[in-house]
């Protein structure tokens, strides 16, 4: 029987509406073929294989799993994005952007250093302005027509402390920032464990405290 890449099969059989979303599902670890998890979007399987998305309804609420994390943060911090003008730094496939729109955001500027990552649905949404090949470290106020009510951030391979001084001036006076903190990019290189993971709880707590202090110092 002919074999096909799993990302192509996911699109063909309606599990995802784009290759980008299909690949995101695989990388999120929620794609099962014959009840075994698929590890890579490039893996090939017979067309007759049994494909299932684990926790389908919850996992697919947004175009990327980041949307679930931001949804929890908005709820915990009691922040409403209704009618907000927002900036999404490190937008990737657009999970944060999708979450903001589903929570009533008026407009979202999605910034990412990469290209062709954001979901096609968002790329074609009039409320979304996509800025690809854009390094957030070099953003300036003149790049935008207005300041933002809310800035959300999910960046990798760089400390968020490198970005805070740049984005704080882009906020309105009452604006707020929500950022995902990844300890492996905040601690010293020697503190990162096997597999690029920081497992110690005390290091997690230290990183959060240090990040909060740095953000407050930025204004």
VEXDRENKE-862822 format. One record per residue (C-alpha): residue number from 1; z, y, x. Coordinates in Angstrom, 1 decimal. Example, Ala and Ser with C-alpha at 12.3 -4.5 7.8 and 13.67 -1.06 7.14 Angstrom:
2
<pt pos="1" c3="7.8" c2="-4.5" c1="12.3"/>
<pt pos="2" c3="7.1" c2="-1.1" c1="13.7"/>
# end
This chain:
219
<pt pos="1" c3="0.0" c2="0.0" c1="0.0"/>
<pt pos="2" c3="-0.9" c2="3.5" c1="1.3"/>
<pt pos="3" c3="2.0" c2="5.4" c1="2.8"/>
<pt pos="4" c3="2.5" c2="9.2" c1="2.3"/>
<pt pos="5" c3="4.9" c2="11.7" c1="3.8"/>
<pt pos="6" c3="8.0" c2="12.1" c1="1.7"/>
<pt pos="7" c3="7.6" c2="15.9" c1="1.4"/>
<pt pos="8" c3="4.1" c2="15.4" c1="-0.1"/>
<pt pos="9" c3="5.4" c2="12.7" c1="-2.5"/>
<pt pos="10" c3="8.2" c2="15.0" c1="-3.7"/>
<pt pos="11" c3="5.7" c2="17.7" c1="-4.6"/>
<pt pos="12" c3="3.2" c2="15.3" c1="-6.1"/>
<pt pos="13" c3="5.7" c2="13.6" c1="-8.3"/>
<pt pos="14" c3="7.3" c2="16.8" c1="-9.5"/>
<pt pos="15" c3="10.6" c2="16.7" c1="-7.6"/>
<pt pos="16" c3="9.8" c2="20.0" c1="-5.9"/>
<pt pos="17" c3="7.2" c2="22.7" c1="-6.6"/>
<pt pos="18" c3="6.3" c2="23.5" c1="-2.9"/>
<pt pos="19" c3="6.4" c2="21.8" c1="0.4"/>
<pt pos="20" c3="9.0" c2="24.2" c1="1.6"/>
<pt pos="21" c3="11.4" c2="23.2" c1="-1.2"/>
<pt pos="22" c3="10.6" c2="19.5" c1="-0.6"/>
<pt pos="23" c3="11.5" c2="19.8" c1="3.0"/>
<pt pos="24" c3="14.6" c2="21.7" c1="2.2"/>
<pt pos="25" c3="15.7" c2="18.9" c1="-0.1"/>
<pt pos="26" c3="15.2" c2="16.4" c1="2.6"/>
<pt pos="27" c3="17.1" c2="18.4" c1="5.2"/>
<pt pos="28" c3="19.9" c2="18.9" c1="2.6"/>
<pt pos="29" c3="20.3" c2="15.1" c1="2.6"/>
<pt pos="30" c3="19.8" c2="14.7" c1="-1.1"/>
<pt pos="31" c3="16.5" c2="12.7" c1="-1.1"/>
<pt pos="32" c3="16.9" c2="8.9" c1="-1.5"/>
<pt pos="33" c3="14.1" c2="6.4" c1="-1.3"/>
<pt pos="34" c3="15.0" c2="3.0" c1="-2.5"/>
<pt pos="35" c3="18.6" c2="4.3" c1="-2.5"/>
<pt pos="36" c3="18.5" c2="5.1" c1="1.2"/>
<pt pos="37" c3="18.8" c2="8.7" c1="2.4"/>
<pt pos="38" c3="15.6" c2="10.2" c1="4.0"/>
<pt pos="39" c3="16.4" c2="11.9" c1="7.3"/>
<pt pos="40" c3="13.1" c2="13.8" c1="8.0"/>
<pt pos="41" c3="10.4" c2="15.4" c1="5.9"/>
<pt pos="42" c3="7.8" c2="13.7" c1="8.0"/>
<pt pos="43" c3="9.0" c2="10.1" c1="7.1"/>
<pt pos="44" c3="6.3" c2="8.1" c1="5.3"/>
<pt pos="45" c3="6.8" c2="5.7" c1="2.4"/>
<pt pos="46" c3="4.6" c2="3.6" c1="0.1"/>
<pt pos="47" c3="3.6" c2="5.5" c1="-3.0"/>
<pt pos="48" c3="5.4" c2="3.0" c1="-5.2"/>
<pt pos="49" c3="8.8" c2="3.6" c1="-3.7"/>
<pt pos="50" c3="11.7" c2="4.6" c1="-5.9"/>
<pt pos="51" c3="12.5" c2="8.2" c1="-5.2"/>
<pt pos="52" c3="15.7" c2="9.9" c1="-6.4"/>
<pt pos="53" c3="17.4" c2="13.2" c1="-5.8"/>
<pt pos="54" c3="21.1" c2="12.9" c1="-5.5"/>
<pt pos="55" c3="23.1" c2="15.2" c1="-7.8"/>
<pt pos="56" c3="19.7" c2="16.6" c1="-9.0"/>
<pt pos="57" c3="20.9" c2="19.2" c1="-11.5"/>
<pt pos="58" c3="23.4" c2="20.8" c1="-9.2"/>
<pt pos="59" c3="21.5" c2="20.6" c1="-6.0"/>
<pt pos="60" c3="18.3" c2="22.0" c1="-7.5"/>
<pt pos="61" c3="19.9" c2="25.0" c1="-9.2"/>
<pt pos="62" c3="18.6" c2="27.2" c1="-6.4"/>
<pt pos="63" c3="15.6" c2="26.9" c1="-4.0"/>
<pt pos="64" c3="18.0" c2="26.2" c1="-1.1"/>
<pt pos="65" c3="21.6" c2="24.9" c1="-0.9"/>
<pt pos="66" c3="22.8" c2="28.2" c1="0.5"/>
<pt pos="67" c3="22.6" c2="29.4" c1="-3.1"/>
<pt pos="68" c3="25.5" c2="27.2" c1="-4.1"/>
<pt pos="69" c3="27.6" c2="28.6" c1="-1.3"/>
<pt pos="70" c3="26.9" c2="32.1" c1="-2.3"/>
<pt pos="71" c3="27.5" c2="31.4" c1="-5.9"/>
<pt pos="72" c3="31.0" c2="30.1" c1="-5.0"/>
<pt pos="73" c3="31.6" c2="33.2" c1="-2.9"/>
<pt pos="74" c3="30.6" c2="35.6" c1="-5.6"/>
<pt pos="75" c3="32.9" c2="33.8" c1="-8.0"/>
<pt pos="76" c3="35.9" c2="33.7" c1="-5.5"/>
<pt pos="77" c3="35.5" c2="37.3" c1="-4.5"/>
<pt pos="78" c3="34.8" c2="38.4" c1="-8.1"/>
<pt pos="79" c3="31.6" c2="40.2" c1="-7.2"/>
<pt pos="80" c3="28.9" c2="40.8" c1="-9.8"/>
<pt pos="81" c3="25.4" c2="41.2" c1="-8.4"/>
<pt pos="82" c3="24.2" c2="42.6" c1="-11.8"/>
<pt pos="83" c3="21.7" c2="45.5" c1="-11.2"/>
<pt pos="84" c3="22.5" c2="45.4" c1="-7.5"/>
<pt pos="85" c3="20.0" c2="46.3" c1="-4.8"/>
<pt pos="86" c3="20.6" c2="43.6" c1="-2.1"/>
<pt pos="87" c3="19.6" c2="42.7" c1="1.4"/>
<pt pos="88" c3="19.5" c2="39.0" c1="2.4"/>
<pt pos="89" c3="19.7" c2="38.7" c1="6.2"/>
<pt pos="90" c3="18.4" c2="35.3" c1="7.4"/>
<pt pos="91" c3="16.8" c2="34.5" c1="4.1"/>
<pt pos="92" c3="15.1" c2="31.2" c1="5.2"/>
<pt pos="93" c3="13.9" c2="29.3" c1="2.1"/>
<pt pos="94" c3="15.7" c2="31.9" c1="-0.1"/>
<pt pos="95" c3="18.8" c2="30.2" c1="-1.5"/>
<pt pos="96" c3="20.9" c2="33.3" c1="-1.3"/>
<pt pos="97" c3="18.0" c2="35.4" c1="-2.7"/>
<pt pos="98" c3="17.6" c2="33.1" c1="-5.6"/>
<pt pos="99" c3="21.3" c2="33.1" c1="-6.3"/>
<pt pos="100" c3="21.4" c2="36.9" c1="-6.3"/>
<pt pos="101" c3="18.5" c2="37.1" c1="-8.8"/>
<pt pos="102" c3="20.0" c2="34.5" c1="-11.1"/>
<pt pos="103" c3="23.2" c2="36.6" c1="-11.0"/>
<pt pos="104" c3="21.3" c2="39.7" c1="-12.2"/>
<pt pos="105" c3="20.3" c2="41.5" c1="-9.0"/>
<pt pos="106" c3="17.8" c2="44.3" c1="-9.6"/>
<pt pos="107" c3="16.0" c2="43.9" c1="-6.2"/>
<pt pos="108" c3="16.4" c2="41.8" c1="-3.0"/>
<pt pos="109" c3="14.9" c2="42.5" c1="0.4"/>
<pt pos="110" c3="14.7" c2="39.2" c1="2.2"/>
<pt pos="111" c3="14.7" c2="39.4" c1="6.0"/>
<pt pos="112" c3="14.1" c2="36.5" c1="8.4"/>
<pt pos="113" c3="12.9" c2="36.2" c1="12.0"/>
<pt pos="114" c3="10.7" c2="33.2" c1="11.0"/>
<pt pos="115" c3="7.6" c2="33.1" c1="8.8"/>
<pt pos="116" c3="6.4" c2="31.1" c1="5.8"/>
<pt pos="117" c3="9.8" c2="29.8" c1="5.0"/>
<pt pos="118" c3="10.8" c2="31.5" c1="1.7"/>
<pt pos="119" c3="10.0" c2="29.6" c1="-1.4"/>
<pt pos="120" c3="6.7" c2="30.4" c1="-3.2"/>
<pt pos="121" c3="8.5" c2="31.2" c1="-6.4"/>
<pt pos="122" c3="10.5" c2="34.0" c1="-4.7"/>
<pt pos="123" c3="7.5" c2="35.2" c1="-2.7"/>
<pt pos="124" c3="5.7" c2="35.9" c1="-6.0"/>
<pt pos="125" c3="8.7" c2="37.5" c1="-7.7"/>
<pt pos="126" c3="8.2" c2="41.2" c1="-8.1"/>
<pt pos="127" c3="12.0" c2="41.8" c1="-7.5"/>
<pt pos="128" c3="11.7" c2="40.3" c1="-4.0"/>
<pt pos="129" c3="10.4" c2="42.1" c1="-0.9"/>
<pt pos="130" c3="9.8" c2="39.6" c1="1.8"/>
<pt pos="131" c3="10.1" c2="40.8" c1="5.4"/>
<pt pos="132" c3="9.1" c2="38.0" c1="7.8"/>
<pt pos="133" c3="9.0" c2="38.1" c1="11.6"/>
<pt pos="134" c3="11.8" c2="40.6" c1="11.5"/>
<pt pos="135" c3="14.8" c2="40.5" c1="13.9"/>
<pt pos="136" c3="17.8" c2="41.8" c1="12.0"/>
<pt pos="137" c3="19.4" c2="43.1" c1="15.2"/>
<pt pos="138" c3="16.8" c2="45.9" c1="15.2"/>
<pt pos="139" c3="17.0" c2="47.0" c1="11.6"/>
<pt pos="140" c3="17.5" c2="50.8" c1="11.1"/>
<pt pos="141" c3="18.2" c2="52.9" c1="8.0"/>
<pt pos="142" c3="14.6" c2="54.3" c1="8.1"/>
<pt pos="143" c3="13.3" c2="50.8" c1="7.4"/>
<pt pos="144" c3="14.4" c2="51.0" c1="3.8"/>
<pt pos="145" c3="13.9" c2="53.4" c1="0.9"/>
<pt pos="146" c3="17.5" c2="53.1" c1="-0.3"/>
<pt pos="147" c3="20.9" c2="51.8" c1="0.7"/>
<pt pos="148" c3="22.2" c2="48.5" c1="-0.5"/>
<pt pos="149" c3="25.0" c2="47.6" c1="-3.0"/>
<pt pos="150" c3="25.4" c2="44.1" c1="-1.4"/>
<pt pos="151" c3="24.3" c2="42.5" c1="1.9"/>
<pt pos="152" c3="24.5" c2="38.8" c1="2.3"/>
<pt pos="153" c3="23.9" c2="37.0" c1="5.6"/>
<pt pos="154" c3="23.3" c2="33.5" c1="6.9"/>
<pt pos="155" c3="22.1" c2="33.5" c1="10.5"/>
<pt pos="156" c3="22.0" c2="30.9" c1="13.2"/>
<pt pos="157" c3="22.0" c2="30.9" c1="17.0"/>
<pt pos="158" c3="23.5" c2="34.3" c1="17.1"/>
<pt pos="159" c3="27.0" c2="35.7" c1="16.4"/>
<pt pos="160" c3="27.4" c2="37.7" c1="13.2"/>
<pt pos="161" c3="29.2" c2="40.3" c1="15.3"/>
<pt pos="162" c3="25.8" c2="41.2" c1="16.8"/>
<pt pos="163" c3="24.5" c2="42.0" c1="13.3"/>
<pt pos="164" c3="27.4" c2="43.8" c1="11.7"/>
<pt pos="165" c3="27.0" c2="47.1" c1="13.6"/>
<pt pos="166" c3="23.3" c2="47.2" c1="12.4"/>
<pt pos="167" c3="23.8" c2="46.4" c1="8.7"/>
<pt pos="168" c3="27.0" c2="48.3" c1="7.9"/>
<pt pos="169" c3="25.1" c2="51.7" c1="8.0"/>
<pt pos="170" c3="22.6" c2="50.2" c1="5.5"/>
<pt pos="171" c3="25.4" c2="49.9" c1="2.8"/>
<pt pos="172" c3="26.2" c2="52.3" c1="0.0"/>
<pt pos="173" c3="29.7" c2="53.8" c1="0.2"/>
<pt pos="174" c3="31.0" c2="51.2" c1="-2.1"/>
<pt pos="175" c3="28.8" c2="48.4" c1="-0.7"/>
<pt pos="176" c3="30.0" c2="45.0" c1="0.4"/>
<pt pos="177" c3="29.0" c2="42.3" c1="2.8"/>
<pt pos="178" c3="29.2" c2="38.5" c1="2.3"/>
<pt pos="179" c3="28.4" c2="36.4" c1="5.4"/>
<pt pos="180" c3="28.4" c2="32.7" c1="6.1"/>
<pt pos="181" c3="30.4" c2="32.2" c1="9.3"/>
<pt pos="182" c3="29.2" c2="29.3" c1="11.6"/>
<pt pos="183" c3="31.9" c2="28.6" c1="14.2"/>
<pt pos="184" c3="29.5" c2="27.0" c1="16.7"/>
<pt pos="185" c3="27.8" c2="30.4" c1="17.1"/>
<pt pos="186" c3="31.0" c2="32.4" c1="17.3"/>
<pt pos="187" c3="33.2" c2="30.5" c1="19.8"/>
<pt pos="188" c3="32.6" c2="30.3" c1="23.6"/>
<pt pos="189" c3="30.1" c2="27.7" c1="24.6"/>
<pt pos="190" c3="32.7" c2="25.4" c1="26.2"/>
<pt pos="191" c3="34.6" c2="25.3" c1="22.8"/>
<pt pos="192" c3="31.7" c2="23.6" c1="21.0"/>
<pt pos="193" c3="32.1" c2="19.8" c1="20.6"/>
<pt pos="194" c3="29.6" c2="16.9" c1="20.6"/>
<pt pos="195" c3="26.6" c2="17.5" c1="18.4"/>
<pt pos="196" c3="27.1" c2="21.2" c1="18.4"/>
<pt pos="197" c3="30.1" c2="21.1" c1="16.0"/>
<pt pos="198" c3="33.4" c2="22.9" c1="16.1"/>
<pt pos="199" c3="35.9" c2="20.5" c1="14.5"/>
<pt pos="200" c3="39.3" c2="22.0" c1="15.2"/>
<pt pos="201" c3="40.8" c2="23.8" c1="12.2"/>
<pt pos="202" c3="42.6" c2="26.3" c1="14.4"/>
<pt pos="203" c3="39.3" c2="27.4" c1="15.9"/>
<pt pos="204" c3="37.8" c2="27.9" c1="12.5"/>
<pt pos="205" c3="40.8" c2="30.0" c1="11.4"/>
<pt pos="206" c3="40.6" c2="32.1" c1="14.6"/>
<pt pos="207" c3="36.9" c2="32.7" c1="14.2"/>
<pt pos="208" c3="37.3" c2="33.9" c1="10.6"/>
<pt pos="209" c3="40.2" c2="36.2" c1="11.6"/>
<pt pos="210" c3="38.2" c2="37.7" c1="14.5"/>
<pt pos="211" c3="35.1" c2="38.1" c1="12.4"/>
<pt pos="212" c3="37.1" c2="39.9" c1="9.7"/>
<pt pos="213" c3="38.7" c2="42.3" c1="12.2"/>
<pt pos="214" c3="35.3" c2="43.0" c1="13.8"/>
<pt pos="215" c3="33.8" c2="43.8" c1="10.4"/>
<pt pos="216" c3="36.6" c2="46.1" c1="9.5"/>
<pt pos="217" c3="36.2" c2="47.9" c1="12.8"/>
<pt pos="218" c3="32.6" c2="48.5" c1="12.0"/>
<pt pos="219" c3="33.6" c2="50.4" c1="8.8"/>
# end
